[in-house]
Amino acid sequence: MLKNIPLVGDYQELNAPSWLFTESVKKAFWRVRHWEAGTTEQGSSGSPLFNQNKMIVGNLTGGDATCANPLNDYFSKFHMQWNYYPDSSKQLKYWLDSLKTGVSELTGSEPVDPEIPDYIERYTLYPNPASDIVTFKTDSLDISEAVITIYSLTGACMSEYNISGENKIIMDVSFLQNGMYIFEYRNRSFVIRKRLLIIR
């Protein structure tokens, strides 16, 4: 955790790791000189770096920090990863804004209620990640007389299906582009939302 020590955006210093000079783009990293509380350890790569507004601004790429020596971590800047590489499939923009909405900032949300009743866990969605087909079912509870809706992360309705008498739904999702979606099941009593990742 950082409170009072500002991050450094220009890491080209004499004591910087050699890989920052030989394998990276200039000024593409945030440097955490010293963790005030906690630290990272081996295996933390990819973990997010948040700004004061709780928005992700980078992810851990490398560094020297350990519990015994909480110094020098380097987070790749989120805005550099967005569309820097010429190969679009290596850009975050390709994966996080596949619909090309142009949204430049998105606040976080928790589509699943943290206090989930036990029966909701009995509803399953698989495979997930998926490519072309997903199945939604339950082990014993009836899922008829309800509506299934798939939303993009920006709230756009991508698909809607009215359930009549089925207790197992197999859906074609081949029309969805690669990325994350919200799968919603709604009946007269409750709503279930699950994350659905499409990868091909």
C-alpha positions in Angstrom: 0.0 0.0 0.0 1.2 3.5 -0.9 0.0 6.6 0.9 2.5 9.4 0.9 5.3 8.3 -1.4 4.6 9.3 -5.0 5.2 6.9 -7.9 7.9 7.6 -10.4 6.9 7.7 -14.1 10.4 8.1 -15.5 12.5 5.1 -14.4 15.6 5.8 -16.5 17.9 5.9 -13.6 21.4 4.5 -13.1 20.2 1.9 -10.6 17.2 0.7 -12.7 17.1 -3.0 -13.8 18.9 -3.6 -17.1 15.7 -5.1 -18.7 14.0 -1.7 -18.4 16.7 -0.3 -20.8 17.0 -3.3 -23.2 13.5 -4.8 -23.4 11.0 -2.0 -22.7 9.6 1.3 -24.0 10.8 4.5 -22.4 8.5 5.9 -19.7 6.1 2.9 -20.0 6.2 2.0 -16.3 5.3 3.2 -12.9 7.9 2.6 -10.3 7.1 1.9 -6.7 10.2 2.8 -4.8 9.0 1.6 -1.4 5.9 -0.1 -0.2 4.6 1.5 3.1 2.4 -1.5 4.0 2.6 -4.9 2.5 4.5 -5.7 -0.7 4.6 -8.0 -3.7 6.3 -11.4 -4.0 7.2 -13.8 -6.7 4.0 -14.8 -8.5 2.4 -11.4 -8.1 3.0 -10.5 -11.8 -0.1 -9.1 -13.5 -1.6 -7.7 -10.3 -3.2 -4.3 -10.7 -2.0 -0.9 -9.5 -4.8 1.4 -8.5 -4.9 5.2 -8.4 -6.6 7.4 -5.8 -10.0 6.9 -7.6 -9.7 3.1 -7.4 -9.1 2.8 -11.1 -6.5 0.4 -12.5 -3.6 2.4 -14.0 -1.0 -0.4 -14.4 -0.1 -4.0 -13.8 2.9 -5.6 -12.2 5.6 -6.5 -14.7 8.8 -6.9 -12.7 10.8 -5.8 -9.7 12.9 -6.7 -6.7 10.3 -6.4 -3.9 10.0 -9.1 -1.3 8.6 -9.2 2.3 12.2 -8.7 3.6 12.9 -6.0 1.0 9.8 -4.1 -0.1 11.6 -1.9 -2.7 11.4 -1.3 -6.4 8.4 -2.7 -8.3 7.6 -1.8 -11.9 4.0 -1.6 -13.2 3.4 -1.4 -16.9 1.3 1.7 -17.6 -2.3 0.8 -18.5 -2.6 3.5 -21.2 0.5 2.3 -22.9 -0.8 -1.2 -23.1 -4.1 0.0 -24.5 -3.1 0.4 -28.1 0.7 0.8 -28.3 1.5 -2.5 -30.2 0.9 -2.5 -33.9 -0.6 -6.0 -33.7 -4.1 -5.3 -32.5 -4.5 -8.7 -30.8 -1.7 -7.6 -28.4 -3.6 -4.4 -27.4 -5.8 -4.2 -24.4 -8.2 -2.2 -26.6 -8.8 -5.2 -28.7 -9.9 -7.3 -25.7 -11.5 -4.7 -23.5 -13.3 -2.6 -26.1 -14.0 -5.1 -28.9 -17.2 -3.1 -29.8 -15.1 0.0 -30.3 -17.3 2.1 -28.0 -14.5 4.6 -27.4 -15.1 4.5 -23.6 -11.9 5.7 -22.0 -12.7 5.1 -18.4 -15.0 2.5 -16.7 -15.8 2.3 -13.0 -15.7 -1.1 -11.5 -18.8 -3.1 -10.5 -19.6 -6.4 -8.8 -22.3 -8.1 -10.9 -22.6 -10.9 -8.4 -24.1 -10.1 -5.0 -21.4 -10.9 -2.4 -24.1 -12.4 -0.1 -25.2 -15.1 -2.6 -27.9 -17.5 -1.3 -26.8 -21.1 -1.3 -29.2 -22.1 -4.1 -27.7 -19.6 -6.6 -24.4 -21.5 -6.5 -26.4 -24.5 -7.9 -26.9 -22.7 -11.2 -23.9 -23.4 -13.5 -22.7 -21.8 -16.8 -20.1 -23.8 -18.8 -17.7 -23.9 -20.5 -16.4 -20.6 -19.3 -14.3 -19.3 -21.0 -16.3 -20.3 -24.0 -15.9 -20.0 -27.8 -19.2 -20.8 -29.6 -21.6 -22.7 -27.3 -22.5 -22.3 -23.6 -24.8 -24.3 -21.4 -26.8 -23.0 -18.4 -28.4 -25.5 -16.1 -29.1 -26.4 -12.5 -28.8 -29.7 -10.6 -32.4 -29.8 -9.5 -34.2 -26.5 -9.5 -36.5 -25.5 -12.4 -35.2 -22.6 -14.6 -38.4 -22.3 -16.7 -40.4 -19.1 -17.1 -37.4 -16.8 -17.0 -35.3 -14.6 -19.2 -31.6 -15.0 -20.1 -29.8 -11.8 -21.2 -26.2 -11.3 -22.2 -24.7 -7.8 -21.7 -21.5 -6.2 -22.7 -19.5 -4.6 -19.8 -20.8 -1.2 -20.9 -24.4 -2.4 -20.4 -25.4 -3.0 -24.0 -27.8 -5.9 -24.5 -26.2 -8.5 -26.8 -28.7 -11.3 -26.7 -32.0 -12.2 -24.9 -33.7 -15.5 -24.6 -37.1 -16.3 -23.1 -37.1 -19.7 -21.3 -40.4 -21.6 -21.5 -40.3 -25.1 -20.2 -36.6 -26.1 -20.4 -34.4 -26.9 -17.5 -31.1 -26.9 -19.5 -30.3 -24.1 -22.0 -27.7 -24.5 -24.7 -26.9 -21.2 -26.3 -25.0 -20.2 -29.5 -22.6 -17.4 -28.6 -20.5 -17.5 -31.7 -21.7 -14.0 -32.7 -20.0 -12.5 -29.6 -16.5 -11.0 -30.1 -13.6 -12.0 -27.8 -14.0 -10.3 -24.4 -15.8 -10.3 -21.1 -19.7 -10.2 -20.8 -22.3 -10.4 -18.1 -24.6 -13.4 -18.3 -27.9 -12.7 -16.5 -30.7 -15.1 -15.5 -33.8 -13.4 -14.2 -37.1 -15.0 -13.0 -39.9 -13.7 -10.8 -38.0 -14.2 -7.6 -34.4 -13.4 -8.1 -31.6 -12.5 -10.5 -28.3 -14.4 -11.1 -25.4 -12.7 -12.9 -22.2 -14.5 -14.0 -19.2 -13.4 -15.9 -18.8 -14.9 -19.3 -15.5 -14.8 -21.1 -15.4 -15.4 -24.8 -12.0 -16.6 -26.2 -11.3 -18.1 -29.6 
